[in-house]
Amino acid sequence: MPESVAPLVELIAKQLVDHPDEVSVSVGGGRDGEHSDLYELAVKQDDLGQVIGRQGRTARAIRAVVRAAAAKHGRRAQVEIVE
């Protein structure tokens, strides 16, 4: 069921950046094993600040939404923003 949250991460990120075609989300296993997912969000270097936001507020908000969406499916989720 991790695929159901990945499009959400991608949709949110694409709305925030100047280069939406450079956004990609990869899904991997999280630290907690089979009940946890790790979403790696990659954006263009120029857009990194827009995804992180002032003092990391935007990144925290993205993570909160993703955690809530994953919890709805009985899973845990982490979002990592990579360059």
Stockholm file with secondary structure:
# STOCKHOLM 1.0

chainA/1-83         MPESVAPLVELIAKQLVDHPDEVSVSVGGGRDGEHSDLYELAVKQDDLGQVIGRQGRTARAIRAVVRAAAAKHGRRAQVEIVE
#=GR chainA/1-83 SS CGGGTHHHHHHHHHHHCSCGGGCEEEEEEETTEEEEEEEEEECCGGGHHHHHCGGGHHHHHHHHHHHHHHHHTTCEEEEEEEC
#=GC SS_cons        CGGGTHHHHHHHHHHHCSCGGGCEEEEEEETTEEEEEEEEEECCGGGHHHHHCGGGHHHHHHHHHHHHHHHHTTCEEEEEEEC
//
